Amino acid sequence: MQLEATHAVEITKLVEYVDRKEDSLIQVVRTHQHNTDSEVVQTARCLKTEVQKETRKMKDSIAEKTKERGTGR
C-alpha cells in the first residue's frame, strides 16, 4: 500500500508540474495528458489526499505522545 501511495503522490506532483508550465513541449504533454484516462489522475489525487491525511494524523499522534511524556503523565 505504501508503494501505491508513493506512486500516486509522485504522479500527482508530475501532473501539477505539467499544469503549471508554459513551455511549448510541456503544452504538448498537457494536451496528451488531457486526452488520456483522467480517472487515473483523479485516483492519484485521491490517494495523495489520503496519504496527507494519514501523515497529519501520525504527526498529531506523535506530538500528543511527546506532550504527554513532557508533562509527566
mmCIF file as gemmi writes it, N, C-alpha and C atoms, coordinates in Angstrom:
data_model
loop_
_atom_site.group_PDB
_atom_site.id
_atom_site.type_symbol
_atom_site.label_atom_id
_atom_site.label_alt_id
_atom_site.label_comp_id
_atom_site.label_asym_id
_atom_site.label_entity_id
_atom_site.label_seq_id
_atom_site.pdbx_PDB_ins_code
_atom_site.Cartn_x
_atom_site.Cartn_y
_atom_site.Cartn_z
_atom_site.occupancy
_atom_site.B_iso_or_equiv
_atom_site.pdbx_formal_charge
_atom_site.auth_seq_id
_atom_site.auth_asym_id
_atom_site.pdbx_PDB_model_num
ATOM 1 N N . MET Axp A 1 ? 0.821 -1.194 0 1 0 ? 1 A 1
ATOM 2 C CA . MET Axp A 1 ? 0 0 0 1 0 ? 1 A 1
ATOM 3 C C . MET Axp A 1 ? 0.86 1.252 0 1 0 ? 1 A 1
ATOM 4 N N . GLN Axp A 2 ? 1.972 1.243 0.751 1 0 ? 2 A 1
ATOM 5 C CA . GLN Axp A 2 ? 2.856 2.41 0.786 1 0 ? 2 A 1
ATOM 6 C C . GLN Axp A 2 ? 3.423 2.705 -0.59 1 0 ? 2 A 1
ATOM 7 N N . LEU Axp A 3 ? 3.8 1.67 -1.311 1 0 ? 3 A 1
ATOM 8 C CA . LEU Axp A 3 ? 4.349 1.846 -2.651 1 0 ? 3 A 1
ATOM 9 C C . LEU Axp A 3 ? 3.309 2.465 -3.576 1 0 ? 3 A 1
ATOM 10 N N . GLU Axp A 4 ? 2.073 1.998 -3.501 1 0 ? 4 A 1
ATOM 11 C CA . GLU Axp A 4 ? 0.993 2.561 -4.319 1 0 ? 4 A 1
ATOM 12 C C . GLU Axp A 4 ? 0.753 4.023 -3.97 1 0 ? 4 A 1
ATOM 13 N N . ALA Axp A 5 ? 0.758 4.33 -2.687 1 0 ? 5 A 1
ATOM 14 C CA . ALA Axp A 5 ? 0.528 5.706 -2.246 1 0 ? 5 A 1
ATOM 15 C C . ALA Axp A 5 ? 1.666 6.613 -2.703 1 0 ? 5 A 1
ATOM 16 N N . THR Axp A 6 ? 2.896 6.145 -2.591 1 0 ? 6 A 1
ATOM 17 C CA . THR Axp A 6 ? 4.049 6.92 -3.047 1 0 ? 6 A 1
ATOM 18 C C . THR Axp A 6 ? 3.968 7.161 -4.544 1 0 ? 6 A 1
ATOM 19 N N . HIS Axp A 7 ? 3.609 6.137 -5.277 1 0 ? 7 A 1
ATOM 20 C CA . HIS Axp A 7 ? 3.44 6.267 -6.725 1 0 ? 7 A 1
ATOM 21 C C . HIS Axp A 7 ? 2.379 7.314 -7.041 1 0 ? 7 A 1
ATOM 22 N N . ALA Axp A 8 ? 1.262 7.256 -6.345 1 0 ? 8 A 1
ATOM 23 C CA . ALA Axp A 8 ? 0.166 8.203 -6.576 1 0 ? 8 A 1
ATOM 24 C C . ALA Axp A 8 ? 0.607 9.635 -6.292 1 0 ? 8 A 1
ATOM 25 N N . VAL Axp A 9 ? 1.365 9.82 -5.225 1 0 ? 9 A 1
ATOM 26 C CA . VAL Axp A 9 ? 1.846 11.16 -4.885 1 0 ? 9 A 1
ATOM 27 C C . VAL Axp A 9 ? 2.774 11.68 -5.972 1 0 ? 9 A 1
ATOM 28 N N . GLU Axp A 10 ? 3.681 10.843 -6.452 1 0 ? 10 A 1
ATOM 29 C CA . GLU Axp A 10 ? 4.618 11.271 -7.489 1 0 ? 10 A 1
ATOM 30 C C . GLU Axp A 10 ? 3.903 11.586 -8.802 1 0 ? 10 A 1
ATOM 31 N N . ILE Axp A 11 ? 2.929 10.783 -9.162 1 0 ? 11 A 1
ATOM 32 C CA . ILE Axp A 11 ? 2.151 11.048 -10.377 1 0 ? 11 A 1
ATOM 33 C C . ILE Axp A 11 ? 1.425 12.377 -10.244 1 0 ? 11 A 1
ATOM 34 N N . THR Axp A 12 ? 0.851 12.622 -9.074 1 0 ? 12 A 1
ATOM 35 C CA . THR Axp A 12 ? 0.138 13.871 -8.845 1 0 ? 12 A 1
ATOM 36 C C . THR Axp A 12 ? 1.08 15.063 -8.944 1 0 ? 12 A 1
ATOM 37 N N . LYS Axp A 13 ? 2.287 14.926 -8.39 1 0 ? 13 A 1
ATOM 38 C CA . LYS Axp A 13 ? 3.27 16.008 -8.493 1 0 ? 13 A 1
ATOM 39 C C . LYS Axp A 13 ? 3.613 16.297 -9.949 1 0 ? 13 A 1
ATOM 40 N N . LEU Axp A 14 ? 3.772 15.249 -10.733 1 0 ? 14 A 1
ATOM 41 C CA . LEU Axp A 14 ? 4.06 15.442 -12.157 1 0 ? 14 A 1
ATOM 42 C C . LEU Axp A 14 ? 2.912 16.137 -12.868 1 0 ? 14 A 1
ATOM 43 N N . VAL Axp A 15 ? 1.699 15.74 -12.557 1 0 ? 15 A 1
ATOM 44 C CA . VAL Axp A 15 ? 0.523 16.365 -13.172 1 0 ? 15 A 1
ATOM 45 C C . VAL Axp A 15 ? 0.48 17.849 -12.813 1 0 ? 15 A 1
ATOM 46 N N . GLU Axp A 16 ? 0.73 18.163 -11.552 1 0 ? 16 A 1
ATOM 47 C CA . GLU Axp A 16 ? 0.716 19.561 -11.118 1 0 ? 16 A 1
ATOM 48 C C . GLU Axp A 16 ? 1.827 20.355 -11.799 1 0 ? 16 A 1
ATOM 49 N N . TYR Axp A 17 ? 2.994 19.759 -11.949 1 0 ? 17 A 1
ATOM 50 C CA . TYR Axp A 17 ? 4.113 20.408 -12.624 1 0 ? 17 A 1
ATOM 51 C C . TYR Axp A 17 ? 3.748 20.724 -14.071 1 0 ? 17 A 1
ATOM 52 N N . VAL Axp A 18 ? 3.198 19.743 -14.761 1 0 ? 18 A 1
ATOM 53 C CA . VAL Axp A 18 ? 2.817 19.932 -16.167 1 0 ? 18 A 1
ATOM 54 C C . VAL Axp A 18 ? 1.739 20.998 -16.288 1 0 ? 18 A 1
ATOM 55 N N . ASP Axp A 19 ? 0.8 21.032 -15.357 1 0 ? 19 A 1
ATOM 56 C CA . ASP Axp A 19 ? -0.277 22.024 -15.393 1 0 ? 19 A 1
ATOM 57 C C . ASP Axp A 19 ? 0.242 23.452 -15.219 1 0 ? 19 A 1
ATOM 58 N N . ARG Axp A 20 ? 1.359 23.629 -14.497 1 0 ? 20 A 1
ATOM 59 C CA . ARG Axp A 20 ? 1.881 24.971 -14.23 1 0 ? 20 A 1
ATOM 60 C C . ARG Axp A 20 ? 2.808 25.498 -15.317 1 0 ? 20 A 1
ATOM 61 N N . LYS Axp A 21 ? 3.468 24.637 -16.052 1 0 ? 21 A 1
ATOM 62 C CA . LYS Axp A 21 ? 4.493 25.062 -17.011 1 0 ? 21 A 1
ATOM 63 C C . LYS Axp A 21 ? 3.884 25.611 -18.291 1 0 ? 21 A 1
ATOM 64 N N . GLU Axp A 22 ? 4.573 26.586 -18.88 1 0 ? 22 A 1
ATOM 65 C CA . GLU Axp A 22 ? 4.112 27.21 -20.123 1 0 ? 22 A 1
ATOM 66 C C . GLU Axp A 22 ? 4.998 26.85 -21.32 1 0 ? 22 A 1
ATOM 67 N N . ASP Axp A 23 ? 6.012 26.051 -21.106 1 0 ? 23 A 1
ATOM 68 C CA . ASP Axp A 23 ? 6.921 25.628 -22.176 1 0 ? 23 A 1
ATOM 69 C C . ASP Axp A 23 ? 6.142 24.922 -23.282 1 0 ? 23 A 1
ATOM 70 N N . SER Axp A 24 ? 6.538 25.123 -24.533 1 0 ? 24 A 1
ATOM 71 C CA . SER Axp A 24 ? 5.79 24.552 -25.662 1 0 ? 24 A 1
ATOM 72 C C . SER Axp A 24 ? 5.79 23.023 -25.643 1 0 ? 24 A 1
ATOM 73 N N . LEU Axp A 25 ? 6.897 22.415 -25.247 1 0 ? 25 A 1
ATOM 74 C CA . LEU Axp A 25 ? 6.929 20.95 -25.162 1 0 ? 25 A 1
ATOM 75 C C . LEU Axp A 25 ? 6.025 20.442 -24.039 1 0 ? 25 A 1
ATOM 76 N N . ILE Axp A 26 ? 6.004 21.161 -22.944 1 0 ? 26 A 1
ATOM 77 C CA . ILE Axp A 26 ? 5.139 20.784 -21.828 1 0 ? 26 A 1
ATOM 78 C C . ILE Axp A 26 ? 3.673 20.912 -22.252 1 0 ? 26 A 1
ATOM 79 N N . GLN Axp A 27 ? 3.364 21.896 -23.085 1 0 ? 27 A 1
ATOM 80 C CA . GLN Axp A 27 ? 1.991 22.049 -23.568 1 0 ? 27 A 1
ATOM 81 C C . GLN Axp A 27 ? 1.562 20.823 -24.383 1 0 ? 27 A 1
ATOM 82 N N . VAL Axp A 28 ? 2.498 20.234 -25.129 1 0 ? 28 A 1
ATOM 83 C CA . VAL Axp A 28 ? 2.195 19.006 -25.875 1 0 ? 28 A 1
ATOM 84 C C . VAL Axp A 28 ? 1.87 17.883 -24.891 1 0 ? 28 A 1
ATOM 85 N N . VAL Axp A 29 ? 2.673 17.799 -23.838 1 0 ? 29 A 1
ATOM 86 C CA . VAL Axp A 29 ? 2.418 16.778 -22.804 1 0 ? 29 A 1
ATOM 87 C C . VAL Axp A 29 ? 1.053 17.027 -22.176 1 0 ? 29 A 1
ATOM 88 N N . ARG Axp A 30 ? 0.749 18.292 -21.876 1 0 ? 30 A 1
ATOM 89 C CA . ARG Axp A 30 ? -0.536 18.645 -21.266 1 0 ? 30 A 1
ATOM 90 C C . ARG Axp A 30 ? -1.699 18.214 -22.164 1 0 ? 30 A 1
ATOM 91 N N . THR Axp A 31 ? -1.569 18.475 -23.451 1 0 ? 31 A 1
ATOM 92 C CA . THR Axp A 31 ? -2.619 18.086 -24.392 1 0 ? 31 A 1
ATOM 93 C C . THR Axp A 31 ? -2.802 16.57 -24.381 1 0 ? 31 A 1
ATOM 94 N N . HIS Axp A 32 ? -1.686 15.843 -24.396 1 0 ? 32 A 1
ATOM 95 C CA . HIS Axp A 32 ? -1.76 14.382 -24.349 1 0 ? 32 A 1
ATOM 96 C C . HIS Axp A 32 ? -2.378 13.918 -23.035 1 0 ? 32 A 1
ATOM 97 N N . GLN Axp A 33 ? -1.967 14.548 -21.972 1 0 ? 33 A 1
ATOM 98 C CA . GLN Axp A 33 ? -2.467 14.187 -20.646 1 0 ? 33 A 1
ATOM 99 C C . GLN Axp A 33 ? -3.977 14.321 -20.584 1 0 ? 33 A 1
ATOM 100 N N . HIS Axp A 34 ? -4.526 15.382 -21.141 1 0 ? 34 A 1
ATOM 101 C CA . HIS Axp A 34 ? -5.974 15.593 -21.086 1 0 ? 34 A 1
ATOM 102 C C . HIS Axp A 34 ? -6.726 14.635 -22.007 1 0 ? 34 A 1
ATOM 103 N N . ASN Axp A 35 ? -5.995 14.02 -22.924 1 0 ? 35 A 1
ATOM 104 C CA . ASN Axp A 35 ? -6.627 13.051 -23.818 1 0 ? 35 A 1
ATOM 105 C C . ASN Axp A 35 ? -6.518 11.627 -23.29 1 0 ? 35 A 1
ATOM 106 N N . THR Axp A 36 ? -5.818 11.447 -22.18 1 0 ? 36 A 1
ATOM 107 C CA . THR Axp A 36 ? -5.67 10.113 -21.597 1 0 ? 36 A 1
ATOM 108 C C . THR Axp A 36 ? -6.715 9.918 -20.515 1 0 ? 36 A 1
ATOM 109 N N . ASP Axp A 37 ? -6.661 8.792 -19.878 1 0 ? 37 A 1
ATOM 110 C CA . ASP Axp A 37 ? -7.646 8.42 -18.864 1 0 ? 37 A 1
ATOM 111 C C . ASP Axp A 37 ? -7.527 9.322 -17.631 1 0 ? 37 A 1
ATOM 112 N N . SER Axp A 38 ? -8.437 10.26 -17.515 1 0 ? 38 A 1
ATOM 113 C CA . SER Axp A 38 ? -8.398 11.193 -16.389 1 0 ? 38 A 1
ATOM 114 C C . SER Axp A 38 ? -8.755 10.502 -15.072 1 0 ? 38 A 1
ATOM 115 N N . GLU Axp A 39 ? -9.349 9.325 -15.145 1 0 ? 39 A 1
ATOM 116 C CA . GLU Axp A 39 ? -9.694 8.581 -13.939 1 0 ? 39 A 1
ATOM 117 C C . GLU Axp A 39 ? -8.425 8.193 -13.173 1 0 ? 39 A 1
ATOM 118 N N . VAL Axp A 40 ? -7.36 7.9 -13.894 1 0 ? 40 A 1
ATOM 119 C CA . VAL Axp A 40 ? -6.087 7.551 -13.252 1 0 ? 40 A 1
ATOM 120 C C . VAL Axp A 40 ? -5.563 8.75 -12.469 1 0 ? 40 A 1
ATOM 121 N N . VAL Axp A 41 ? -5.626 9.923 -13.093 1 0 ? 41 A 1
ATOM 122 C CA . VAL Axp A 41 ? -5.157 11.136 -12.434 1 0 ? 41 A 1
ATOM 123 C C . VAL Axp A 41 ? -6.019 11.436 -11.208 1 0 ? 41 A 1
ATOM 124 N N . GLN Axp A 42 ? -7.314 11.284 -11.336 1 0 ? 42 A 1
ATOM 125 C CA . GLN Axp A 42 ? -8.218 11.535 -10.215 1 0 ? 42 A 1
ATOM 126 C C . GLN Axp A 42 ? -7.931 10.566 -9.066 1 0 ? 42 A 1
ATOM 127 N N . THR Axp A 43 ? -7.686 9.315 -9.392 1 0 ? 43 A 1
ATOM 128 C CA . THR Axp A 43 ? -7.355 8.324 -8.366 1 0 ? 43 A 1
ATOM 129 C C . THR Axp A 43 ? -6.052 8.697 -7.667 1 0 ? 43 A 1
ATOM 130 N N . ALA Axp A 44 ? -5.068 9.135 -8.441 1 0 ? 44 A 1
ATOM 131 C CA . ALA Axp A 44 ? -3.789 9.545 -7.864 1 0 ? 44 A 1
ATOM 132 C C . ALA Axp A 44 ? -3.98 10.717 -6.907 1 0 ? 44 A 1
ATOM 133 N N . ARG Axp A 45 ? -4.801 11.668 -7.292 1 0 ? 45 A 1
ATOM 134 C CA . ARG Axp A 45 ? -5.046 12.823 -6.421 1 0 ? 45 A 1
ATOM 135 C C . ARG Axp A 45 ? -5.763 12.397 -5.14 1 0 ? 45 A 1
ATOM 136 N N . CYS Axp A 46 ? -6.715 11.493 -5.257 1 0 ? 46 A 1
ATOM 137 C CA . CYS Axp A 46 ? -7.426 10.994 -4.07 1 0 ? 46 A 1
ATOM 138 C C . CYS Axp A 46 ? -6.467 10.271 -3.134 1 0 ? 46 A 1
ATOM 139 N N . LEU Axp A 47 ? -5.599 9.446 -3.698 1 0 ? 47 A 1
ATOM 140 C CA . LEU Axp A 47 ? -4.617 8.732 -2.876 1 0 ? 47 A 1
ATOM 141 C C . LEU Axp A 47 ? -3.667 9.706 -2.195 1 0 ? 47 A 1
ATOM 142 N N . LYS Axp A 48 ? -3.259 10.744 -2.907 1 0 ? 48 A 1
ATOM 143 C CA . LYS Axp A 48 ? -2.375 11.753 -2.324 1 0 ? 48 A 1
ATOM 144 C C . LYS Axp A 48 ? -3.052 12.412 -1.129 1 0 ? 48 A 1
ATOM 145 N N . THR Axp A 49 ? -4.333 12.741 -1.278 1 0 ? 49 A 1
ATOM 146 C CA . THR Axp A 49 ? -5.084 13.36 -0.191 1 0 ? 49 A 1
ATOM 147 C C . THR Axp A 49 ? -5.145 12.43 1.015 1 0 ? 49 A 1
ATOM 148 N N . GLU Axp A 50 ? -5.389 11.155 0.771 1 0 ? 50 A 1
ATOM 149 C CA . GLU Axp A 50 ? -5.445 10.183 1.863 1 0 ? 50 A 1
ATOM 150 C C . GLU Axp A 50 ? -4.095 10.06 2.568 1 0 ? 50 A 1
ATOM 151 N N . VAL Axp A 51 ? -3.022 10.045 1.797 1 0 ? 51 A 1
ATOM 152 C CA . VAL Axp A 51 ? -1.676 9.96 2.388 1 0 ? 51 A 1
ATOM 153 C C . VAL Axp A 51 ? -1.417 11.191 3.248 1 0 ? 51 A 1
ATOM 154 N N . GLN Axp A 52 ? -1.801 12.361 2.769 1 0 ? 52 A 1
ATOM 155 C CA . GLN Axp A 52 ? -1.607 13.588 3.538 1 0 ? 52 A 1
ATOM 156 C C . GLN Axp A 52 ? -2.41 13.556 4.837 1 0 ? 52 A 1
ATOM 157 N N . LYS Axp A 53 ? -3.643 13.066 4.791 1 0 ? 53 A 1
ATOM 158 C CA . LYS Axp A 53 ? -4.466 12.96 5.994 1 0 ? 53 A 1
ATOM 159 C C . LYS Axp A 53 ? -3.828 12.024 7.01 1 0 ? 53 A 1
ATOM 160 N N . GLU Axp A 54 ? -3.389 10.86 6.544 1 0 ? 54 A 1
ATOM 161 C CA . GLU Axp A 54 ? -2.772 9.885 7.447 1 0 ? 54 A 1
ATOM 162 C C . GLU Axp A 54 ? -1.464 10.417 8.029 1 0 ? 54 A 1
ATOM 163 N N . THR Axp A 55 ? -0.714 11.144 7.229 1 0 ? 55 A 1
ATOM 164 C CA . THR Axp A 55 ? 0.531 11.735 7.717 1 0 ? 55 A 1
ATOM 165 C C . THR Axp A 55 ? 0.241 12.742 8.819 1 0 ? 55 A 1
ATOM 166 N N . ARG Axp A 56 ? -0.774 13.576 8.618 1 0 ? 56 A 1
ATOM 167 C CA . ARG Axp A 56 ? -1.159 14.547 9.654 1 0 ? 56 A 1
ATOM 168 C C . ARG Axp A 56 ? -1.593 13.834 10.933 1 0 ? 56 A 1
ATOM 169 N N . LYS Axp A 57 ? -2.37 12.76 10.796 1 0 ? 57 A 1
ATOM 170 C CA . LYS Axp A 57 ? -2.816 12.006 11.968 1 0 ? 57 A 1
ATOM 171 C C . LYS Axp A 57 ? -1.619 11.456 12.738 1 0 ? 57 A 1
ATOM 172 N N . MET Axp A 58 ? -0.654 10.896 12.011 1 0 ? 58 A 1
ATOM 173 C CA . MET Axp A 58 ? 0.525 10.334 12.668 1 0 ? 58 A 1
ATOM 174 C C . MET Axp A 58 ? 1.323 11.43 13.367 1 0 ? 58 A 1
ATOM 175 N N . LYS Axp A 59 ? 1.498 12.58 12.705 1 0 ? 59 A 1
ATOM 176 C CA . LYS Axp A 59 ? 2.233 13.685 13.323 1 0 ? 59 A 1
ATOM 177 C C . LYS Axp A 59 ? 1.517 14.181 14.571 1 0 ? 59 A 1
ATOM 178 N N . ASP Axp A 60 ? 0.195 14.297 14.494 1 0 ? 60 A 1
ATOM 179 C CA . ASP Axp A 60 ? -0.582 14.725 15.656 1 0 ? 60 A 1
ATOM 180 C C . ASP Axp A 60 ? -0.452 13.728 16.801 1 0 ? 60 A 1
ATOM 181 N N . SER Axp A 61 ? -0.491 12.446 16.468 1 0 ? 61 A 1
ATOM 182 C CA . SER Axp A 61 ? -0.365 11.405 17.482 1 0 ? 61 A 1
ATOM 183 C C . SER Axp A 61 ? 1.013 11.46 18.148 1 0 ? 61 A 1
ATOM 184 N N . ILE Axp A 62 ? 2.038 11.622 17.345 1 0 ? 62 A 1
ATOM 185 C CA . ILE Axp A 62 ? 3.407 11.718 17.883 1 0 ? 62 A 1
ATOM 186 C C . ILE Axp A 62 ? 3.538 12.955 18.758 1 0 ? 62 A 1
ATOM 187 N N . ALA Axp A 63 ? 2.99 14.079 18.3 1 0 ? 63 A 1
ATOM 188 C CA . ALA Axp A 63 ? 3.059 15.32 19.074 1 0 ? 63 A 1
ATOM 189 C C . ALA Axp A 63 ? 2.341 15.16 20.411 1 0 ? 63 A 1
ATOM 190 N N . GLU Axp A 64 ? 1.183 14.508 20.389 1 0 ? 64 A 1
ATOM 191 C CA . GLU Axp A 64 ? 0.413 14.296 21.61 1 0 ? 64 A 1
ATOM 192 C C . GLU Axp A 64 ? 1.173 13.406 22.591 1 0 ? 64 A 1
ATOM 193 N N . LYS Axp A 65 ? 1.756 12.335 22.079 1 0 ? 65 A 1
ATOM 194 C CA . LYS Axp A 65 ? 2.518 11.431 22.954 1 0 ? 65 A 1
ATOM 195 C C . LYS Axp A 65 ? 3.751 12.131 23.521 1 0 ? 65 A 1
ATOM 196 N N . THR Axp A 66 ? 4.392 12.947 22.716 1 0 ? 66 A 1
ATOM 197 C CA . THR Axp A 66 ? 5.561 13.7 23.176 1 0 ? 66 A 1
ATOM 198 C C . THR Axp A 66 ? 5.142 14.686 24.259 1 0 ? 66 A 1
ATOM 199 N N . LYS Axp A 67 ? 4.003 15.334 24.048 1 0 ? 67 A 1
ATOM 200 C CA . LYS Axp A 67 ? 3.475 16.296 25.021 1 0 ? 67 A 1
ATOM 201 C C . LYS Axp A 67 ? 3.14 15.597 26.329 1 0 ? 67 A 1
ATOM 202 N N . GLU Axp A 68 ? 2.52 14.406 26.255 1 0 ? 68 A 1
ATOM 203 C CA . GLU Axp A 68 ? 2.173 13.647 27.449 1 0 ? 68 A 1
ATOM 204 C C . GLU Axp A 68 ? 3.407 13.263 28.235 1 0 ? 68 A 1
ATOM 205 N N . ARG Axp A 69 ? 4.442 12.866 27.571 1 0 ? 69 A 1
ATOM 206 C CA . ARG Axp A 69 ? 5.697 12.488 28.248 1 0 ? 69 A 1
ATOM 207 C C . ARG Axp A 69 ? 6.329 13.703 28.916 1 0 ? 69 A 1
ATOM 208 N N . GLY Axp A 70 ? 6.206 14.844 28.285 1 0 ? 70 A 1
ATOM 209 C CA . GLY Axp A 70 ? 6.786 16.066 28.817 1 0 ? 70 A 1
ATOM 210 C C . GLY Axp A 70 ? 6.083 16.573 30.051 1 0 ? 70 A 1
ATOM 211 N N . THR Axp A 71 ? 4.801 16.245 30.224 1 0 ? 71 A 1
ATOM 212 C CA . THR Axp A 71 ? 4.045 16.695 31.379 1 0 ? 71 A 1
ATOM 213 C C . THR Axp A 71 ? 4.025 15.673 32.498 1 0 ? 71 A 1
ATOM 214 N N . GLY Axp A 72 ? 4.7 14.544 32.288 1 0 ? 72 A 1
ATOM 215 C CA . GLY Axp A 72 ? 4.831 13.529 33.332 1 0 ? 72 A 1
ATOM 216 C C . GLY Axp A 72 ? 3.642 12.614 33.48 1 0 ? 72 A 1
ATOM 217 N N . ARG Axp A 73 ? 2.831 12.472 32.467 1 0 ? 73 A 1
ATOM 218 C CA . ARG Axp A 73 ? 1.671 11.565 32.526 1 0 ? 73 A 1
ATOM 219 C C . ARG Axp A 73 ? 2.077 10.135 32.373 1 0 ? 73 A 1
